[in-house]
Amino acid sequence: MRKRVILLAATLTTGLLTALPVTPAAAAPSRLTGDFNGDGYLDIALGAPSHQVGTAQQAGGVVVLYGSSSGVSAAKHTVITQNSTGVPGTAEEGDLFGGSLAAGDLDGDGYSDLVVGASSESIGDRDAVGSATILWGGTSGLSGGALVPQPSTLSEWGDFARGIAVADFDGDGKLDVTLTGRTETRLYKGPFTRTGTPVSNVRVGELGSTTGVIAGDLNHDGTAERIYPFLVDGDEGGDIRYFTWTGSKYAMKDLPNADGQPGSIADVNGDGYGDAVLGDPTDPSQYKKSGHKGGQISVWYGGPNGPDPAQTPTVIHQDSPGAPGAAETDDMFGSSISTGDINGDGYADVAVGTPGEDLGSAGEAGAVTVLFGSASGLTTKGAKTWTQDTEGVPGGSEAWDRFGQSVRLIDINKNGKADLVTGAGGENGYGAVTILRGTASGLTTDYATFISARDVALKGYADFASAIAQ
């Protein structure tokens, strides 16, 4: 009997495969990253890593909500597990399939695919080695899949595929994949065949134990950098190193004064260079000298050579002038980060998850703060915090909801404004997702959408929406 895995939000268990009809896409696929059925509208892929499949608790699944001009709804969705037709492997207890997600067209057919991590997948007698599966996009959305080649050197409890990023890392116009784990990080060069075979795959050296990755173009050269945050003795805030393509090879660079684990890259100040927004959610302590009580975020602005390590970054926490709320121990401000242009002004805005936020007597009810980009960088001007107690937001704040556990800014209805998708993995013990629309004046609760794990037929303590595909 394999050991039961416990997630942050709760102990979880869930299950059935559900597949509803999807509106056929146009003949020519959109080629948009995140559009799995090619109809021109971006879709939302949500992890439910503790979905119970049959009797297999915490086997895991992925829920896809298909976008349209009116947004998304539970009526147009698919649930995919390792027991789904054409998906390799078998749903087993504790696999946590869906714990990490990243989207991109890996085989070049014009339909976005989805890479799904199962960081606790066991191989033979080795527990929690970890694996990654590609689910293929097509006219009817995601279906079938292939395993990403798994290194033979992975060790037990290696948590491989805990972090996933998809981007063009070498400028050849083909999307590549990187997977992280406690004992090994790999880079897979695209394109991939339908058997999951890449052009090549290599171990990424010079890294310690890392379970996350952030990807984006920091120097405006048309290729994405790979930021690998990891913890080291003497720098418990997280050591930040990234790899950049020189035209013939990858070079590793350091941001020695930066701290954080989650993050996102986008052009916050409109200068044409991607900026790294890093979340540092844990409180300072005798073992961690950096950060601010309740958590903070920092913005490291990109340039022709990437972020200048000597720059003074923009740092924002809940005690910053103009920031809503107040910093409290264990708020976890910055534990999830996403970037996108909510108001359509050309500057990337930032959504910051604070899943540990207490609201009245409701501990860890959770919140999301939206900060706006500008020519001078990220600012607290117009900043607003959203909770399930905010007027017009569906539901109500309850203990252990962890609203803001995951966040994603994405233009679902194709109106040029990014919408906020936020997960509350502990909602009612099994999870839910809330979508607020973006407008020229910011987010609105008009047409707000709330979808729970039970609305999409997930079972057990699903931890639904604890992960959202980036």
C-alpha positions as CSV (number, residue, x, y, z in Angstrom):
1,M,0.0,0.0,0.0
2,R,1.4,3.3,-1.0
3,K,1.7,6.2,1.5
4,R,-1.1,8.7,1.3
5,V,0.1,12.2,0.2
6,I,-1.1,15.3,2.0
7,L,-1.4,18.6,0.2
8,L,-1.3,22.1,1.7
9,A,-4.9,22.8,1.3
10,A,-6.3,19.6,2.8
11,T,-6.3,15.9,2.6
12,L,-7.9,15.1,-0.7
13,T,-9.7,12.3,-2.6
14,T,-11.7,12.4,-5.9
15,G,-12.9,11.0,-9.1
16,L,-15.0,10.2,-12.3
17,L,-14.1,11.0,-15.8
18,T,-16.6,13.5,-17.3
19,A,-16.6,14.6,-20.9
20,L,-19.1,16.9,-22.4
21,P,-19.4,17.9,-26.1
22,V,-17.2,20.8,-27.2
23,T,-18.2,23.2,-30.0
24,P,-16.2,22.3,-33.1
25,A,-13.4,24.7,-33.9
26,A,-12.9,26.5,-37.2
27,A,-11.1,24.6,-39.9
28,A,-7.9,26.6,-39.4
29,P,-6.7,26.5,-35.8
30,S,-6.0,29.7,-34.0
31,R,-2.4,28.8,-33.0
32,L,-2.9,30.6,-29.7
33,T,-1.2,29.2,-26.7
34,G,-3.9,28.0,-24.4
35,D,-6.5,27.5,-27.1
36,F,-6.9,23.7,-27.0
37,N,-9.7,23.4,-29.6
38,G,-8.4,26.1,-32.0
39,D,-11.6,28.2,-32.1
40,G,-9.8,31.5,-31.3
41,Y,-10.9,31.6,-27.6
42,L,-8.4,30.8,-24.8
43,D,-9.4,27.9,-22.6
44,I,-8.7,27.4,-18.9
45,A,-7.0,24.2,-17.7
46,L,-7.3,23.6,-14.0
47,G,-5.6,21.0,-11.9
48,A,-7.5,18.8,-9.5
49,P,-4.5,16.7,-8.1
50,S,-6.6,15.0,-5.4
51,H,-9.5,14.0,-7.6
52,Q,-10.5,10.4,-6.7
53,V,-10.6,8.2,-9.7
54,G,-12.6,5.1,-9.0
55,T,-11.2,3.9,-5.6
56,A,-7.9,5.6,-6.2
57,Q,-7.7,8.6,-3.8
58,Q,-5.6,11.5,-4.8
59,A,-5.0,10.0,-8.2
60,G,-5.7,13.4,-9.8
61,G,-7.3,15.0,-12.9
62,V,-7.4,18.0,-15.1
63,V,-10.5,20.1,-15.8
64,V,-10.7,22.1,-19.0
65,L,-13.2,25.0,-19.3
66,Y,-13.6,26.0,-22.9
67,G,-13.6,29.7,-23.7
68,S,-16.2,31.6,-25.8
69,S,-17.5,35.1,-26.4
70,S,-19.5,34.8,-23.2
71,G,-16.7,33.4,-21.1
72,V,-16.7,29.9,-19.6
73,S,-19.2,27.7,-17.8
74,A,-19.5,24.3,-16.2
75,A,-21.7,23.3,-19.2
76,K,-18.7,23.2,-21.5
77,H,-15.9,21.3,-19.9
78,T,-13.9,18.1,-20.0
79,V,-12.3,16.1,-17.1
80,I,-9.2,14.1,-18.0
81,T,-7.4,11.5,-15.8
82,Q,-4.8,8.9,-16.4
83,N,-7.7,6.4,-17.0
84,S,-9.1,8.5,-19.9
85,T,-8.9,7.0,-23.3
86,G,-5.6,7.5,-25.0
87,V,-3.9,8.9,-21.9
88,P,-0.8,6.8,-20.9
89,G,-0.5,5.3,-17.5
90,T,-3.0,4.3,-14.8
91,A,-4.7,6.4,-12.2
92,E,-3.2,5.3,-8.9
93,E,-3.6,6.4,-5.3
94,G,-1.4,9.5,-4.6
95,D,-0.2,10.2,-8.1
96,L,-1.3,13.9,-7.9
97,F,-1.9,14.1,-11.7
98,G,-2.7,17.7,-12.4
99,G,-0.5,19.2,-9.7
100,S,1.3,21.3,-12.2
101,L,0.3,22.5,-15.7
102,A,1.7,24.4,-18.7
103,A,0.3,25.0,-22.2
104,G,1.8,25.3,-25.7
105,D,1.7,23.8,-29.2
106,L,4.4,21.1,-28.9
107,D,3.8,19.2,-32.2
108,G,3.3,22.3,-34.4
109,D,-0.3,21.4,-35.6
110,G,-1.8,24.8,-34.6
111,Y,-3.6,23.4,-31.5
112,S,-2.3,24.1,-28.1
113,D,-1.3,21.1,-26.0
114,L,-1.1,20.7,-22.3
115,V,1.8,19.3,-20.2
116,V,0.5,17.8,-17.0
117,G,2.7,16.9,-14.0
118,A,2.1,14.0,-11.6
119,S,4.9,14.7,-9.1
120,S,4.1,11.8,-6.9
121,E,3.8,9.2,-9.6
122,S,5.6,6.0,-8.5
123,I,7.8,3.9,-10.7
124,G,8.1,0.3,-9.7
125,D,9.2,0.2,-6.1
126,R,10.3,3.9,-6.2
127,D,7.8,6.2,-4.5
128,A,7.0,9.7,-5.7
129,V,9.5,9.7,-8.6
130,G,7.3,12.0,-10.7
131,S,6.2,12.1,-14.4
132,A,4.9,14.4,-17.0
133,T,2.2,13.7,-19.7
134,I,1.4,15.7,-22.9
135,L,-2.3,15.9,-23.6
136,W,-2.9,16.7,-27.3
137,G,-5.1,19.6,-28.6
138,G,-7.5,19.2,-31.5
139,T,-10.8,20.3,-33.0
140,S,-12.7,18.8,-30.0
141,G,-10.2,20.0,-27.4
142,L,-7.7,17.9,-25.4
143,S,-7.7,14.2,-25.9
144,G,-5.1,11.4,-25.8
145,G,-1.6,11.9,-24.8
146,A,2.0,10.7,-24.5
147,L,4.6,10.5,-21.7
148,V,7.5,12.9,-21.7
149,P,10.7,10.9,-21.6
150,Q,11.6,10.2,-18.0
151,P,15.3,10.2,-16.9
152,S,16.4,6.8,-15.6
153,T,18.4,8.7,-12.9
154,L,15.4,10.0,-11.0
155,S,15.4,9.1,-7.4
156,E,12.6,8.2,-5.0
157,W,10.7,11.2,-3.7
158,G,12.3,13.3,-6.5
159,D,9.0,15.2,-7.2
160,F,9.9,15.3,-10.9
161,A,7.6,17.6,-13.0
162,R,6.7,19.6,-9.9
163,G,7.5,22.7,-12.0
164,I,6.7,23.0,-15.8
165,A,7.4,25.7,-18.3
166,V,6.7,25.7,-22.1
167,A,8.4,28.4,-24.3
168,D,10.8,28.8,-27.2
169,F,14.1,28.8,-25.3
170,D,16.5,28.7,-28.3
171,G,14.8,31.0,-30.9
172,D,14.2,28.3,-33.5
173,G,10.4,28.9,-33.5
174,K,9.6,25.6,-31.8
175,L,8.3,25.3,-28.3
176,D,10.5,23.6,-25.7
177,V,9.7,22.2,-22.3
178,T,11.5,22.3,-19.0
179,L,10.6,20.1,-16.0
180,T,12.0,20.6,-12.5
181,G,12.3,18.3,-9.5
182,R,14.1,18.0,-6.2
183,T,16.9,15.8,-7.6
184,E,16.9,16.7,-11.3
185,T,15.8,19.4,-13.8
186,R,15.6,18.7,-17.5
187,L,15.3,20.6,-20.8
188,Y,13.4,19.1,-23.7
189,K,13.9,20.6,-27.2
190,G,10.9,20.7,-29.4
191,P,9.1,19.9,-31.5
192,F,7.7,16.7,-30.0
193,T,6.3,13.7,-32.0
194,R,3.0,12.2,-31.0
195,T,4.8,9.6,-29.1
196,G,6.2,12.3,-26.8
197,T,9.7,12.2,-28.2
198,P,11.5,15.6,-28.3
199,V,14.4,16.4,-30.6
200,S,16.7,16.1,-27.6
201,N,16.7,16.3,-23.8
202,V,19.4,17.2,-21.4
203,R,20.0,17.6,-17.7
204,V,20.2,21.2,-16.5
205,G,23.3,21.4,-14.4
206,E,24.5,23.9,-11.9
207,L,21.3,23.9,-9.9
208,G,20.4,22.8,-6.5
209,S,17.0,21.3,-5.5
210,T,14.4,23.3,-7.4
211,T,10.7,22.6,-7.8
212,G,9.6,25.7,-9.7
213,V,10.4,27.5,-13.0
214,I,9.4,30.8,-14.5
215,A,9.7,31.5,-18.2
216,G,9.6,34.7,-20.3
217,D,11.6,37.0,-22.5
218,L,13.6,39.4,-20.3
219,N,15.9,40.9,-22.9
220,H,13.5,41.3,-26.0
221,D,15.6,38.9,-28.1
222,G,12.7,36.7,-29.1
223,T,13.7,33.8,-26.9
224,A,12.5,33.0,-23.4
225,E,14.7,32.9,-20.3
226,R,14.2,30.2,-17.7
227,I,14.3,31.3,-14.1
228,Y,14.9,28.5,-11.6
229,P,14.3,29.6,-8.0
230,F,15.7,27.3,-5.4
231,L,16.5,27.2,-1.7
232,V,20.1,27.0,-0.4
233,D,21.7,27.1,3.0
234,G,22.2,30.6,4.0
235,D,19.6,32.0,1.6
236,E,16.3,30.6,2.7
237,G,14.5,33.3,0.7
238,G,15.4,31.5,-2.5
239,D,18.4,31.8,-4.8
240,I,17.4,33.1,-8.3
241,R,19.4,31.9,-11.3
242,Y,18.3,32.0,-14.9
243,F,19.4,30.7,-18.3
244,T,19.5,32.8,-21.4
245,W,20.2,31.9,-25.0
246,T,23.3,33.5,-26.5
247,G,22.7,32.4,-30.1
248,S,24.8,29.3,-29.8
249,K,24.5,28.1,-26.2
250,Y,22.8,28.8,-22.9
251,A,24.5,31.1,-20.3
252,M,23.5,31.1,-16.7
253,K,23.1,34.4,-14.9
254,D,22.5,35.3,-11.2
255,L,20.2,37.8,-9.5
256,P,22.0,37.5,-6.1
257,N,19.8,40.1,-4.4
258,A,16.5,38.6,-5.5
259,D,14.3,36.3,-3.4
260,G,11.2,34.4,-4.2
261,Q,9.7,31.1,-5.4
262,P,6.6,31.7,-7.5
263,G,6.6,34.4,-10.2
264,S,5.7,35.6,-13.7
265,I,7.3,37.6,-16.5
266,A,5.6,40.4,-18.5
267,D,6.3,44.0,-19.5
268,V,5.1,46.0,-16.5
269,N,6.5,49.4,-17.5
270,G,5.9,49.2,-21.2
271,D,9.6,49.6,-22.3
272,G,9.5,46.4,-24.5
273,Y,11.4,44.2,-22.0
274,G,9.9,41.5,-19.9
275,D,10.1,42.1,-16.1
276,A,10.3,39.4,-13.5
277,V,7.7,39.6,-10.8
278,L,8.8,37.3,-7.9
279,G,6.7,36.3,-4.9
280,D,8.4,35.9,-1.5
281,P,5.4,34.8,0.6
282,T,7.0,33.5,3.8
283,D,7.7,35.5,6.9
284,P,11.2,36.6,7.9
285,S,12.7,34.5,10.7
286,Q,16.0,33.6,12.3
287,Y,16.5,31.3,9.3
288,K,15.2,33.7,6.7
289,K,16.4,37.3,6.9
290,S,14.7,38.6,3.7
291,G,11.1,39.6,3.1
292,H,8.3,41.3,5.0
293,K,5.8,40.0,7.5
294,G,3.0,38.4,5.7
295,G,4.9,38.2,2.4
296,Q,6.0,40.5,-0.4
297,I,6.6,40.7,-4.1
298,S,9.4,42.3,-6.0
299,V,9.7,43.4,-9.7
300,W,13.1,43.1,-11.4
301,Y,12.9,45.2,-14.6
302,G,14.3,43.6,-17.8
303,G,16.7,45.3,-20.3
304,P,18.8,44.4,-23.3
305,N,21.0,42.3,-21.1
306,G,18.2,41.1,-18.9
307,P,17.5,42.5,-15.4
308,D,20.4,44.5,-14.0
309,P,21.5,42.8,-10.8
310,A,22.5,46.1,-9.3
311,Q,19.0,47.7,-9.8
312,T,16.7,48.6,-6.9
313,P,13.6,46.5,-7.6
314,T,10.1,47.6,-6.8
315,V,9.0,45.9,-3.6
316,I,5.3,45.8,-2.6
317,H,3.7,44.3,0.5
318,Q,0.5,44.9,2.4
319,D,2.2,47.6,4.5
320,S,3.4,49.5,1.4
321,P,1.9,53.0,1.0
322,G,-1.4,52.8,-1.0
323,A,-1.6,49.0,-0.7
324,P,-4.9,47.6,0.6
325,G,-5.0,45.6,3.8
326,A,-2.3,45.2,6.4
327,A,0.5,42.6,6.7
328,E,-0.1,39.8,9.2
329,T,1.9,36.8,10.0
330,D,1.3,33.8,7.6
331,D,-0.8,35.8,5.2
332,M,1.3,34.3,2.4
333,F,1.0,37.4,0.2
334,G,2.8,36.5,-3.0
335,S,2.4,32.7,-2.9
336,S,0.8,32.9,-6.4
337,I,1.5,35.4,-9.1
338,S,0.2,36.1,-12.6
339,T,0.6,39.0,-15.1
340,G,-1.7,40.3,-17.8
341,D,-3.2,43.6,-19.0
342,I,-6.6,43.9,-17.2
343,N,-7.5,47.4,-18.3
344,G,-6.1,47.3,-21.8
345,D,-3.7,50.3,-21.3
346,G,-0.6,48.4,-22.7
347,Y,1.0,47.8,-19.3
348,A,1.0,44.4,-17.7
349,D,-0.8,44.3,-14.3
350,V,-0.2,41.8,-11.5
351,A,-2.5,39.5,-9.6
352,V,-1.1,38.5,-6.2
353,G,-2.6,35.6,-4.2
354,T,-2.8,35.7,-0.4
355,P,-4.3,32.4,0.5
356,G,-3.4,32.6,4.1
357,E,-5.3,35.9,4.7
358,D,-7.7,35.7,7.7
359,L,-11.0,37.4,7.3
360,G,-12.7,38.0,10.6
361,S,-12.8,34.6,12.4
362,A,-12.3,32.8,9.1
363,G,-8.7,31.7,9.1
364,E,-7.0,31.2,5.8
365,A,-10.1,32.4,3.9
366,G,-7.8,34.0,1.3
367,A,-7.6,37.0,-0.9
368,V,-6.3,38.3,-4.2
369,T,-4.7,41.8,-4.7
370,V,-4.5,43.4,-8.1
371,L,-1.7,45.9,-8.8
372,F,-1.4,48.0,-12.0
373,G,1.5,48.5,-14.3
374,S,2.5,52.0,-15.5
375,A,5.4,53.8,-17.3
376,S,7.1,54.1,-13.9
377,G,6.6,50.4,-13.1
378,L,4.3,48.6,-10.8
379,T,2.3,50.9,-8.5
380,T,-0.2,50.6,-5.7
381,K,-2.3,53.3,-7.4
382,G,-5.8,51.9,-7.9
383,A,-4.8,48.7,-6.2
384,K,-7.7,46.6,-4.9
385,T,-8.0,43.4,-2.8
386,W,-10.7,40.9,-3.7
387,T,-12.2,38.3,-1.4
388,Q,-15.3,36.1,-1.4
389,D,-16.8,38.7,0.9
390,T,-16.3,41.5,-1.7
391,E,-19.7,42.7,-3.0
392,G,-20.6,40.8,-6.2
393,V,-18.0,38.1,-5.8
394,P,-19.8,34.7,-5.6
395,G,-19.8,32.7,-2.4
396,G,-18.6,33.8,1.0
397,S,-15.3,33.7,2.9
398,E,-14.9,30.6,5.0
399,A,-12.1,29.1,7.0
400,W,-9.6,27.2,4.9
401,D,-11.0,28.2,1.5
402,R,-7.6,29.5,0.5
403,F,-9.0,31.8,-2.1
404,G,-6.0,33.0,-4.2
405,Q,-4.1,29.7,-3.9
406,S,-3.7,30.0,-7.6
407,V,-4.2,33.0,-10.0
408,R,-4.2,33.5,-13.7
409,L,-4.8,36.6,-15.8
410,I,-6.1,35.6,-19.2
411,D,-8.4,37.1,-21.8
412,I,-11.1,34.5,-22.1
413,N,-13.7,36.3,-24.1
414,K,-11.3,38.0,-26.5
415,N,-12.2,41.6,-25.6
416,G,-8.6,42.7,-25.2
417,K,-8.8,42.8,-21.4
418,A,-7.4,40.1,-19.1
419,D,-9.8,38.3,-16.8
420,L,-8.9,37.1,-13.3
421,V,-9.1,33.3,-12.7
422,T,-8.5,32.4,-9.1
423,G,-8.6,29.0,-7.4
424,A,-9.6,28.2,-3.9
425,G,-8.5,24.7,-3.4
426,G,-10.1,24.4,0.0
427,E,-13.5,25.7,-0.9
428,N,-16.0,23.4,0.9
429,G,-13.3,20.9,1.3
430,Y,-12.9,20.2,-2.4
431,G,-12.1,23.4,-4.3
432,A,-13.6,25.9,-6.7
433,V,-12.6,28.5,-9.3
434,T,-13.9,32.1,-9.6
435,I,-13.6,34.2,-12.7
436,L,-13.9,38.0,-12.7
437,R,-13.9,40.0,-16.0
438,G,-11.4,42.7,-17.0
439,T,-12.6,46.1,-18.1
440,A,-11.0,49.5,-19.0
441,S,-11.5,50.4,-15.3
442,G,-10.2,47.2,-13.9
443,L,-12.0,44.0,-12.7
444,T,-15.8,43.9,-12.5
445,T,-18.1,41.5,-10.7
446,D,-20.6,41.7,-13.6
447,Y,-20.9,38.2,-15.1
448,A,-18.8,36.8,-12.3
449,T,-18.5,33.0,-12.6
450,F,-18.1,30.5,-9.8
451,I,-17.6,26.8,-10.5
452,S,-17.0,24.2,-7.8
453,A,-15.5,20.8,-8.0
454,R,-18.9,19.2,-7.7
455,D,-20.2,21.3,-10.7
456,V,-17.7,19.4,-12.9
457,A,-18.3,16.0,-11.3
458,L,-15.0,15.8,-9.3
459,K,-15.0,13.5,-6.3
460,G,-13.3,13.4,-2.9
461,Y,-11.2,16.3,-1.6
462,A,-10.3,17.3,-5.2
463,D,-8.1,20.4,-4.4
464,F,-9.8,21.7,-7.6
465,A,-8.1,24.8,-9.2
466,S,-5.1,24.6,-6.9
467,A,-3.1,24.8,-10.2
468,I,-4.0,26.8,-13.3
469,A,-2.1,26.3,-16.6
470,Q,0.2,29.2,-17.5
